[in-house]
Amino acid sequence: MADLPLLENIGNVYKRMSHAAMRAGRNPEDIKLIAVTKTVDIVRITQAVDAGLRIFGESRVQESQKKISHFAFRIPNCKIEWHLIGHLQKNKAKTAIELFDMIQSIDSLELAETLNKHAEKMGKTQRILLQVKLSDETTKHGILKENLISLIRQVIKLKNLDLRGLMTIPPYFENPENARPYFRELRELRDNINELRVTGYALRELSMGMTNDFEVAIEEGATMVRIGTAIFGERE
Ligand SMILES: *Cc1c(COP(=O)(O)O)cnc(C)c1O
């Protein structure tokens, strides 16, 4: 059964995404909603699938394993996508390749090379984003922007990785307007990489914006927003 508050939450999120897109003169269909299901159980995720959500984000390989295998063959012709959005340790790289449609949190060449090796063995082309660290918070992972272009030049040589764009997590601000410069900076980095033709094709994706700041992120060009609390409620 679909859950009413959940349906209402999802409807509100889509409405707010749409309005933010239109304020910025963008097509709302160009922005994907990634429903973040860390700490959310299989029953709730099933309700979210029933409500029409198809892309889910998980932070930890371990926690996501059971959930992803639960949904793997359950619903024929209903393709559910799983994105890894949390820090990935090299010793979990093989499992991550097995589980995830996209890995958004690549933050080093070593990790990219390890993932590429496992992807090659499995005959998979793994979609990835590079996580960029734009603030100086020591708790956050990510590539420094100074090192981004040289890392991209290395990563695009890895044949079993398919680099689609960039991801960032700005610091938390009570007032989401304060996150705007970080979102703008990520977009400018992507545009600059495309203008310099670093990859030989255009990077499209900008994964940025969470419950507190997704509208600002969309105004600044987000193509994926990662939203947990506004859909599933406060985490414990
Ligand atoms: C938890 C998490 C989110 C979702 O956060 P909410 O504020 O609950 O929307 C988005 N991105 C990442 C990387 C996360 O870890």
The ligand as a Tripos MOL2 file, in Angstrom:
@<TRIPOS>MOLECULE
LIG
   15    15     1     0     0
SMALL
NO_CHARGES

@<TRIPOS>ATOM
      1 C1         22.3460   11.7650    3.8250 C.3       1 LIG1
      2 C2         22.8120   12.3500    2.5620 C.ar      1 LIG1
      3 C3         21.9350   13.0790    1.7390 C.ar      1 LIG1
      4 C4         20.4930   13.3870    2.0810 C.3       1 LIG1
      5 O1         20.4210   14.2730    3.1370 O.3       1 LIG1
      6 P1         19.0200   14.9570    3.5840 P.3       1 LIG1
      7 O2         19.4460   16.2040    4.2480 O.co2     1 LIG1
      8 O3         18.3700   13.9870    4.5030 O.co2     1 LIG1
      9 O4         18.2370   15.1990    2.3690 O.co2     1 LIG1
     10 C5         22.4470   13.5640    0.5300 C.ar      1 LIG1
     11 N1         23.7240   13.3510    0.1630 N.ar      1 LIG1
     12 C6         24.5830   12.6530    0.9290 C.ar      1 LIG1
     13 C7         25.9750   12.4450    0.4430 C.3       1 LIG1
     14 C8         24.1600   12.1300    2.1500 C.ar      1 LIG1
     15 O5         25.0350   11.4550    2.9080 O.3       1 LIG1
@<TRIPOS>BOND
     1     1     2 1
     2     2     3 ar
     3     2    14 ar
     4     3     4 1
     5     3    10 ar
     6     4     5 1
     7     5     6 1
     8     6     7 2
     9     6     8 1
    10     6     9 1
    11    10    11 ar
    12    11    12 ar
    13    12    13 1
    14    12    14 ar
    15    14    15 1
@<TRIPOS>SUBSTRUCTURE
     1 LIG1         1 GROUP 0 **** ****
